Amino acid sequence: MESGRSTSGLGTVVVTGAAGRIGRALRAGLREQASRLIVTDRERIAPQSPMEEVHRLDLRDADAVTAVLAGADSVVHLGGIPDEAPLPDLVSSNILGTHHVLEGARLQGVARVVLASTNRVTGFYPVSETLTPERPPRPDGLYGVSKVALEALGQLYADKFGLSVVALRIGSYEEEPSEPRHLTTWLSPRDCLGFVRAALTAPDVHFATAYAVSANTHRFWDPGAGEALGYTPVDDAEVFAERIAVHAAPDEATDAERELQGGVFTSPDFTLRHLRDGGGRDTPTLRRRPPG
């Protein structure tokens, strides 16, 4: 359950990447507390209520990002590429885009920035370890590398410029878990909203990192940092364990990959298709998996 800290009175909240799965779900939940919700995406989106203000926004446009943050009390930064991709694309979207959000927040005096990081910044740790955010990054791919940079930028802006920043390492966000790895990594929509609300309202935050994951019986990550923000998750993927055992697609991970928290995301093949070989030719597409 949530702690006794209030989640009311959010004021004006900006949500980037609002057309994505998480963004669409958060809009309804945040409208209950925000006095004004500014939703942005590179794709066209329509307002869902009179208190929503919609902007089509490319995060690579620093001036436009700064402008949309005018008058905001907080920003939830979800925008960017959500999966493995060529590194130049990830740098442009995930790293430079995050820099523009943080710099815009600094210039506009935004009180709190919530950054969407990922559990995949530590995918190369063995499944036998329970991690806290203090452990060094061990990303399982180029996407994870881009999110390590996102967290580093957040830390820099907190230390150097005094921004209040929370980085949430989001688990496998799904309506319901659907594969064996989700028994440890699942983040339910209800718990996702709970973590974001807590990240927006937790008092006295300089810089904080927390794994946003449901209360799964077999989770890899220590819940202490999230609970310190003021939210204790309630859902458990174990409820779906029998269904997953019967209906899940065959696990594509090798035995070695199953020993790592990133699972199939740690496979060389998962990244090789986004690299070029010595002759300059694109490598063939190999295995494709959804983000998370």
Buried (B, 14 or more C-beta within 10 A) or exposed (E): EBBEEEBEEBBBBBBBBBBBBBBBBBBEBBBEBBEBBBBBBBEEBEEBEEEBBBBEBBBEBBEBBBBBBBEBBBBBBBBBBBBBBBBEBBBBBBBBBBBBBBBBBBBBEBEBBBBBBBBBBBBBBEBEEEBBBEBEBBBBBBBBBBBBBBBBBBBBBBEEEEBBBBBBBBBBBBEBBBBBBBBBBBBBBEBBBBBBBBBBBBEEBEBBBBBBBBBBEEBBBBBEBBBBBBBBBEBBBBEBBEEBEEEBEEEBBEEEBBEBBBBBBBBEBBBBBBEEEEEEEEEEEEEEBEBB
